[in-house]
Amino acid sequence: MSLVAHVGLAVRAVRLKFRLLTAYDTFWPAAARGGRLLLSGRVGTFTRKLFNELPDARDAAPVEARRAGPPLFLAGHVLGLGGYDHLVLNILKGLTHAGVNVCRDRRACFRKQLVPVDLRPTEQRRRPHHVRLAVAPPHLLKRYRPDRRTAALTMWETDTLPPGSVRQLNRCGLVLVPSAWGRRCFRANGVRVPIEVVPLGYDPATFFRTSDVPAPGRGRPVTTFGTAGALDEGGLRKNVQRVIDLFQQEFPTDPRVRLRVKITPNSPRVEARGDARVEVLDAHLSPAELADWYRSLSAFVNASAGEGFGLHLLEAMACGVPLISSRFGGVGAFFDSRSGYEVRWRPARAENAIYEGTWSDPDDGDIRSAMRQVYRDGETARLAGVAAAERATQFRWDDTARRLVIALIRHGFIRSPG
């Protein structure tokens, strides 16, 4: 490789590093750490950290504009396996398979190992007349400087949008949310631009029910409950610790029950109080591993205060696992008592660094009663899981892509493939 090529690669690596730090809102903390390294004379360590994106930069050769049709710029990150990253990747896949000429917005970041080569967006400069799809939470849309040629796919977990986000949403030409509940909340908050409902989905090749799973109490030695979440803000929304507490209250010493808890590695710790029946897994799982984890459960317990949609709940249903959950928020788009055990809820104030407004306070007695029902009547739980898997088939990623394309065509963002 020539000197010019080496310099070009180094520049691309530094630019990628800058974009990643900006995406994570960690630029200034990282700059401070870099300054301390230089002041302490650790130049080699500083250099390694500065250029540690070289492998991605080396593989980031621009994709030739081989796709036909006007470009649609995708603004959103694919830096991990969950959350909005998971959503962006599946939207990218669906639009590409639909024949849309997807291009990467310059503010978007993609990890090469997470995006197959045939799905990587075209690298092209966006012009003022080019349309764009931004996929991000409402309070982060400002990063992409939305305009009338921007459609925003977003959601929120309470009935009150974050400060400043309504202004950003009203700068867009179209807003897309995954539930009718979300549309009502966005309207009530003052979003005036067109709003379309596009439910999210799951991958049926990964998340599916297996017929050879015995019902609790019918060949299965124990009844296994599960709950999961990334515990931002100390878990105040997901309420994982609350599920652990309710499980231990309902089954103080019974050895024939288990609770499996799935959290992310950086989540605050949860307290099992030495209870060996509570298994805590703090790791990232591949989609196939996550599906196996769901299928190990007799029921999934959701005590979350609010979900913009609830992809993990839909995935559990697709694996034939009944839910114990309220229908508050986006969950009501796909879950009711036919797919599990519906829990009553009361309105509650959401007051922390991220959320405000109203979300739900699930009824503790209903959650405990539902767990007891699953424990006592495994056959009914199994049948609820069968119904849950059947209901989930109406919410596949292919369906999401189809509805998204229809909405974008209807509002003039893309042309009909036909």
C-alpha positions in Angstrom: 0.0 0.0 0.0 1.4 3.4 -1.0 2.0 6.2 1.5 -1.0 8.1 0.1 -3.2 5.1 0.6 -2.0 4.7 4.2 -2.7 8.3 5.0 -6.2 8.0 3.4 -6.9 4.9 5.5 -5.8 6.7 8.7 -8.0 9.7 7.9 -11.0 7.4 7.3 -10.3 5.6 10.6 -10.2 8.9 12.6 -13.4 10.2 10.9 -15.1 6.9 11.8 -13.9 7.2 15.3 -15.3 10.7 15.5 -18.7 9.6 14.1 -18.9 6.8 16.6 -18.1 9.0 19.6 -20.7 11.5 18.4 -23.3 8.7 17.9 -22.7 7.6 21.5 -22.6 11.2 22.9 -19.1 10.4 24.3 -16.9 12.8 22.3 -16.0 15.1 25.2 -15.3 12.4 27.8 -13.2 10.6 25.2 -11.3 13.8 24.4 -10.6 14.3 28.1 -9.3 10.8 28.5 -7.1 11.3 25.4 -5.7 14.5 26.8 -4.8 12.8 30.1 -3.0 10.0 28.2 -0.9 12.6 26.3 -0.1 14.6 29.4 1.1 11.5 31.1 3.3 10.6 28.2 1.4 7.5 27.1 1.5 8.4 23.4 1.5 4.8 22.2 -1.8 4.1 24.1 -3.3 7.3 22.7 -2.4 6.3 19.2 -3.8 2.8 19.5 -7.1 4.2 20.8 -7.2 6.9 18.1 -6.8 4.4 15.3 -8.6 1.4 16.7 -11.3 1.7 14.0 -8.7 0.9 11.3 -10.3 -2.6 10.6 -13.7 -1.0 9.9 -12.2 1.8 7.9 -10.2 -0.6 5.8 -13.5 -2.4 4.9 -15.5 0.7 4.5 -14.8 1.2 0.8 -17.8 3.1 -0.7 -20.5 0.9 -2.2 -21.0 1.6 -5.8 -24.3 3.1 -6.7 -25.5 -0.1 -8.3 -29.1 0.2 -7.2 -31.6 1.8 -9.5 -34.0 4.6 -8.7 -33.8 7.8 -6.7 -31.9 7.6 -3.4 -33.5 7.3 0.0 -31.0 8.2 2.7 -31.2 6.2 5.9 -30.2 8.1 9.1 -29.7 5.7 12.0 -27.0 3.6 13.7 -26.2 -0.1 13.6 -23.7 -0.4 16.3 -25.2 -3.2 18.4 -27.7 -6.0 18.4 -30.6 -4.4 20.3 -32.8 -1.4 20.6 -32.9 1.1 17.7 -29.8 -0.5 16.1 -31.8 -3.7 15.6 -34.7 -1.7 14.2 -32.4 0.2 11.7 -30.8 -3.0 10.5 -34.2 -4.6 9.8 -35.5 -1.5 8.1 -32.4 -1.4 5.9 -32.9 -5.1 5.0 -36.6 -4.6 4.2 -36.1 -1.5 2.1 -33.2 -3.0 0.2 -35.2 -6.2 -0.6 -38.1 -4.0 -1.8 -35.7 -2.5 -4.4 -35.3 0.9 -2.7 -31.9 2.6 -3.4 -30.9 3.0 0.2 -28.0 5.4 0.9 -26.2 6.1 4.1 -26.8 9.5 5.7 -23.4 11.0 6.6 -24.3 11.1 10.3 -25.2 7.4 10.4 -22.7 4.8 11.7 -22.6 1.1 10.8 -20.5 -1.7 12.3 -19.2 -3.7 9.3 -19.6 -7.0 11.2 -23.3 -6.3 11.8 -24.3 -5.3 8.3 -23.8 -7.9 5.5 -22.0 -6.6 2.4 -25.1 -7.0 0.2 -27.1 -4.8 2.6 -24.6 -1.9 3.1 -26.1 1.3 1.9 -24.7 3.2 -1.1 -22.3 6.0 -0.2 -23.5 9.2 -1.8 -23.7 12.8 -0.7 -27.2 13.9 0.2 -28.5 17.0 -1.7 -31.3 19.3 -0.4 -33.9 17.6 -2.7 -33.0 14.1 -1.6 -35.5 12.3 0.8 -34.4 10.7 4.0 -35.7 8.2 6.6 -34.5 9.0 10.2 -34.9 6.1 12.7 -34.2 7.5 16.2 -35.9 8.3 19.5 -37.8 11.7 19.4 -35.2 13.5 21.6 -32.3 12.4 19.4 -33.8 13.4 16.0 -32.1 16.8 16.2 -28.8 15.1 15.5 -30.0 14.6 11.9 -31.4 18.1 11.4 -34.8 17.0 10.1 -36.5 18.9 7.2 -39.6 18.5 5.0 -37.8 15.8 3.0 -37.3 13.7 6.2 -39.6 11.0 7.4 -39.0 10.0 11.0 -39.6 6.5 12.4 -39.8 6.8 16.1 -41.7 5.9 19.3 -41.9 6.8 23.0 -42.8 5.1 26.2 -44.9 7.7 28.1 -47.8 9.9 27.0 -45.5 13.0 27.1 -42.8 13.6 24.5 -39.4 14.9 25.6 -38.8 18.7 25.6 -38.0 20.0 22.2 -38.8 16.9 20.3 -42.2 18.1 19.0 -40.4 21.0 17.3 -38.1 18.5 15.6 -41.0 16.2 14.6 -42.9 19.1 13.1 -39.9 19.9 10.9 -40.4 16.5 9.2 -42.6 15.8 6.3 -43.9 12.5 7.8 -43.8 10.7 11.2 -44.1 6.9 11.5 -44.9 5.2 14.8 -45.5 1.5 15.5 -48.9 1.8 17.2 -52.2 3.6 17.2 -51.5 4.5 20.9 -48.3 6.2 19.8 -50.1 8.2 17.1 -52.7 9.4 19.7 -50.0 10.5 22.1 -48.0 12.3 19.4 -51.1 14.2 18.2 -52.0 15.1 21.8 -48.4 16.5 22.3 -48.8 18.8 19.3 -47.3 16.9 16.3 -49.1 18.4 13.3 -47.4 16.7 10.4 -48.9 13.5 8.8 -48.5 10.4 11.1 -48.7 6.8 9.8 -48.8 3.6 11.9 -46.2 1.0 10.9 -46.0 -1.8 13.4 -42.7 -3.5 14.0 -41.9 -7.1 13.5 -39.7 -10.2 14.1 -37.8 -12.7 12.1 -39.8 -15.9 11.7 -36.7 -17.8 10.6 -35.2 -17.2 14.1 -38.1 -16.8 16.5 -40.5 -19.6 16.2 -42.4 -22.1 18.3 -41.2 -25.7 18.7 -43.9 -28.3 19.2 -41.8 -30.6 21.4 -41.7 -28.2 24.5 -43.7 -29.9 27.3 -46.1 -27.8 29.3 -45.2 -26.9 32.9 -46.1 -29.8 35.2 -46.5 -32.2 32.2 -43.0 -33.6 31.8 -41.2 -30.4 32.6 -39.7 -30.6 36.1 -40.1 -26.9 36.9 -42.1 -23.9 35.9 -39.8 -21.3 34.5 -40.6 -17.7 34.3 -38.5 -15.1 32.5 -38.1 -11.3 32.3 -35.6 -9.1 30.6 -34.5 -5.6 29.9 -31.6 -3.1 29.4 -31.8 -1.4 32.8 -31.2 2.3 31.8 -32.0 4.8 34.6 -31.5 2.0 37.1 -34.3 -0.2 35.6 -37.0 2.3 36.6 -38.9 1.5 33.4 -38.4 -2.2 32.9 -39.0 -3.1 36.6 -36.9 -6.2 36.5 -36.2 -6.0 40.2 -39.9 -5.8 40.8 -40.5 -9.1 38.9 -37.8 -10.7 41.1 -39.5 -9.4 44.3 -43.0 -10.6 43.2 -41.7 -14.0 42.2 -40.1 -14.5 45.6 -43.2 -13.3 47.4 -45.5 -15.7 45.5 -43.1 -18.6 45.7 -41.0 -18.1 48.8 -39.3 -21.5 48.9 -40.9 -23.7 46.2 -38.1 -25.7 44.4 -40.3 -26.4 41.4 -40.2 -22.8 40.0 -37.4 -20.8 38.4 -37.0 -17.2 37.3 -34.6 -16.4 34.5 -33.5 -12.8 34.2 -31.8 -11.4 31.1 -30.1 -8.0 31.4 -27.4 -6.3 29.4 -23.7 -6.4 30.6 -23.7 -2.7 31.5 -27.0 -2.8 33.4 -27.1 -2.0 37.2 -27.0 -5.2 39.2 -30.2 -6.8 40.3 -30.6 -8.4 43.8 -31.6 -12.1 43.9 -30.8 -12.2 47.7 -29.0 -15.5 47.4 -32.0 -17.3 45.8 -30.5 -20.0 43.6 -33.8 -20.3 41.7 -33.2 -16.8 40.2 -30.8 -17.1 37.3 -29.4 -13.8 36.2 -27.7 -13.6 32.7 -25.9 -10.4 32.0 -24.7 -10.9 28.5 -25.4 -10.1 24.9 -27.0 -13.0 23.0 -27.2 -13.6 19.3 -30.7 -13.7 17.9 -30.6 -17.6 17.8 -29.4 -17.7 21.4 -32.1 -15.3 22.5 -34.7 -17.4 20.8 -33.5 -20.5 22.7 -33.7 -18.5 25.9 -37.3 -17.5 25.2 -38.2 -21.1 24.4 -36.8 -22.2 27.8 -39.6 -20.2 29.5 -43.1 -21.2 30.6 -44.2 -17.6 30.6 -42.6 -14.1 30.1 -43.4 -11.6 32.8 -43.5 -8.0 31.7 -43.8 -5.4 34.5 -42.4 -2.6 32.4 -44.0 0.8 33.0 -44.2 1.5 29.3 -43.1 0.3 25.9 -43.1 2.2 22.6 -43.8 -1.2 21.0 -42.1 -4.1 22.8 -40.1 -6.1 20.3 -38.8 -8.5 23.0 -42.4 -9.3 24.0 -43.4 -10.0 20.4 -40.3 -12.2 19.9 -41.2 -14.2 23.0 -44.8 -14.7 21.7 -43.4 -15.9 18.4 -41.5 -18.6 20.3 -44.7 -19.8 21.8 -44.3 -18.2 25.2 -47.4 -16.6 26.7 -47.0 -13.1 28.3 -47.9 -11.9 31.7 -48.3 -8.2 30.8 -50.5 -5.1 30.7 -51.6 -3.7 27.4 -50.4 -0.2 28.2 -48.6 1.6 25.4 -47.4 0.0 22.2 -47.8 -3.5 23.7 -51.6 -3.3 23.1 -50.9 -3.4 19.3 -50.2 -7.1 19.4 -51.1 -8.5 22.9 -54.4 -9.2 24.7 -55.8 -11.9 27.0 -55.9 -14.4 24.2 -52.1 -14.5 24.0 -51.4 -14.7 27.7 -52.4 -13.2 31.0 -53.5 -9.6 30.9 -52.6 -7.5 33.9 -54.5 -4.4 35.1 -52.6 -1.1 35.5 -52.9 2.3 37.0 -51.6 5.6 35.6 -48.4 6.7 37.3 -46.1 9.7 37.0 -42.8 9.2 35.2 -40.2 11.4 36.7 -36.5 10.7 36.0 -33.7 12.0 33.8 -35.2 10.6 30.6 -39.0 10.4 31.0 -41.9 12.7 32.2 -45.6 12.5 31.9 -47.7 9.4 32.5 -46.9 5.7 32.1 -48.3 2.6 33.8 -48.0 1.0 37.2 -48.9 -2.7 36.6 -50.9 -4.4 39.3 -48.7 -6.5 41.6 -51.6 -8.8 42.6 -52.4 -9.5 39.0 -48.8 -10.4 38.2 -48.6 -12.8 41.2 -51.9 -14.3 40.4 -51.0 -14.9 36.8 -47.7 -16.6 37.8 -49.6 -18.9 40.1 -52.1 -19.7 37.3 -49.2 -20.7 35.0 -47.7 -22.8 37.8 -51.0 -24.6 38.6 -52.3 -25.1 35.0 -49.5 -25.7 32.6 -51.8 -26.9 29.8 -53.7 -23.6 29.7 -50.4 -21.8 29.6 -49.2 -24.0 26.7 -52.4 -23.2 24.7 -51.9 -19.5 25.4 -48.4 -19.9 24.0 -49.8 -21.5 20.9 -52.2 -18.6 20.5 -49.4 -16.1 21.1 -47.3 -17.6 18.3 -50.2 -17.5 15.9 -50.9 -13.8 16.8 -47.3 -12.9 16.3 -47.3 -14.1 12.7 -49.2 -10.9 11.8 -46.1 -8.9 12.8 -43.2 -10.1 10.7 -40.4 -7.8 9.5 -41.6 -8.4 5.9 -44.9 -7.0 7.0 -43.2 -4.0 8.5 -41.2 -3.3 5.3 -44.4 -3.6 3.2 -46.3 -1.2 5.3 -43.3 1.2 5.4 -42.9 1.2 1.7 -46.7 1.9 1.2 -46.5 4.8 3.6 -43.5 6.3 2.0 -45.1 6.0 -1.5 -48.3 7.5 -0.2 -46.6 10.6 1.0 -44.3 11.0 -2.0 -41.0 9.9 -0.4 -40.3 7.1 -2.8 -41.8 5.9 -6.1 -43.8 2.7 -6.5 -41.6 -0.2 -7.6 -44.2 -1.0 -10.3 
